[in-house]
Amino acid sequence: MSPWLTVVGIGEDGFKGLGRNARHALLRATRIIGGQRQLDLLPVCIRGERQLWPSPFSLEPVLARRGEPVCVLASGDPMFYGVGASLARQVAAAELLVLPAPSSVSLAAARLGWPLQEVVTLSVVARPLAALNAHLATGVRLLVLSNDGNSPALIAASLAESGFGPSRLSVFEHLGGVDERRIDGLAGDWQHARVADLNLVAIDCLASSETPRLSRLAGLPDSAFQHDGQLTKRDVRAITLARLAPMPGELLWDVGAGSGSIGIEWMRAHPSCRALAIEADAGRQDLIEHNRDALGVPGLQLIRGTAPQALNGLEAPDAIFIGGGVTRDGVLDICWQHLRPGGRLVANAVTLQSEMTLMNWRAEHGGELTRIHVAQAQPLGAFDTWRQALPITLLEVVKPL
């Protein structure tokens, strides 16, 4: 079967910048679907009927023409945050031909002399700006697709607020076209309230001297989180996450989330990790929302309610952490029922009653119990002594396949 659908990536240099195959596909097409900006780049010699994407956006105009010679116009590389990826999920590979042009990130990397394999590429097109925070570290280079002309100023303000005001920004407008322009400056001194809507922001990250280091590995300092005391402390959190063992694409339930620290660090482990934080207390819900944005995982989903009732209808998880409420009737059993085969359940207990609940549950389901004792050196008069934190009993169990 020959492809009936061709997705053509077109740059700011328009039709003249396309290769032979892309030009021929556009000349043969009976219908060409795209955004106004892309369609305006076509010359009059292209006779196919031109059609704008509907609002709200939908692939239906393309899918309804299955079998006809249809072209879709996209910006640059259609498989990079583009419509090509969406179409590839709906159209068989044998029916689809994608002809990319250089992406904006490729052009920006070429202008800057940055090796593309060493750059983190992100998009804030209809996405939360807070997602940048997870990637901030001195020496990291980011290429960010902007949502509109306000994005560079918003990014600069966010960087300054996060302690990365010294970071160097380069904003590229209309990359690859006759109107291409570059604007350079520091995030903390950014003076351009608005630029062209079609822009990309390059960030060479540099933290100020007082900005704390926030590793992507488990065990962020407790001071990285706002909390009301209900926080899985740093050393216990690192041990707990090691047992939970986040893997790309997996989903965690953080049950009795408190300040959300376990779910947040789970999601920081890999960009594709997902988490649901189940929390009933309104004050702690606010803390979770603050912490998830400040630490760069705005995709963490907050479930407002109490387990086990709040667990009904949720997507089955790959791992579950129960940080509070293990003595509540049915919590462990219902979590176990929802957990995917091969998934990990980790529960922490502090009180004698919750510890006994874990021990009794383990007698039926198996698993490993670990006792965690953490002490810190603190002053005692003119000397120092060890101050023992409350011991934690940790249950880890893997659900059989």
Phi, psi and omega in degrees: 000126177275150182296135173264341183244126177241127177256118185252121172276128182234134181264185180293344178278359170072206187298324183293340179272357181279153174282173184299316182297320179293320179296315181297321179298319179291324179292328182276337189294138174275339180216137180234122185246134179184184174280162183302319183297318180291317181297326180292344179279351184275142177281170183291342181291346177278112190265345182302148179295131183263136184221131178280151171299144178286162174235120003292157186299140178207146176275357186304320179302329177282310185296331179290344181257019182310130180098339177273155176286096185246141172244140171246130177265135178223163179279128173057238180270110184294345180266003178251099184052034185237179184290340179299320180294321179294318180293325181296338177279346184248339186240133180300147183302325181290343182261359190234133174236125179248126180241093186280153166255169176303133178286164178296327179290326176295318179294318180295316178299323178294320180293323185273341187075028179265126173299122188297329181290348180257007185251142172269124180254134184222165176226136171246024175286109182055031178230154181295135178297333183298342180298339178295329189299330181292342187256000187281122174196145180304130179096345178283139176246129183242140168242119190240123174283123185278152175282321181195191183290346177275344188302314182302318179293321178294320178296315180300316180295320179295319178297315180297319180294329181273004179091016181244034177303326179288355182298141179269130178250140169232119180256127179250121175260140173049051182303132177086358181249177182291339181263015182301136179213147179240134178237125182246152176175178177262146182302318183289344182240020187295129187249358189257100183294329181211143176231188178298144182300325180271096183211163176227142181248124173259131183235121172259099193290135175212120180275150171289163188297332183266001182285127181292149176279127180240097182289156173280347177283157183295145176107044174298151177300148180302330181292348178287345183246141165276134183204166179252022183103337177274080184219129171291114189293162193309306186291320178293322179298317179297318179295318181297314181292329175297323177287324179290329172053066180299137177234155183306134175083356184277156181249133177247138163262122174257096190267126187070055197292341181063248178264002176083013189296321182292312179298322180294313181291329174302313183288332177288343182295327179201142183301336182267356177290142182235156180209145170247127178255117182259115184212132183266332186283127185297320180296318179289330174300318177297321179296318179300315181296321176295311185296320182296323179286316182298329183256012166085021178232063182296346179284352176299126185264125180268123175256114185272101181170180183249133173284145008270352185300322185288352183276346183297130176084358180282153177298137181298132184268164173268341179206150179226133171243128176247107183262345179202153176084021181293338179278352181293137185305123171085354185299308182297316183294317181291320175300317180298321179296322183281335185298137178293149173304135184086356181282165183249135172243127178233129179229138179249140180230142178244319184276161177298322181294316180289326176297317179296323177299317179295319181295318179292321180292321178297325181301332181266324189250350182083194181112183185237131175258136179229135178257126185246121176242124179234130177233146179236143178287126180221157183296145170223094186065233179274001184239189177234153176213170177273130175253114185278124171286164178300132179294149181244133171258124185245127174254130175234127179217140178254130182284130183299148176290000000 
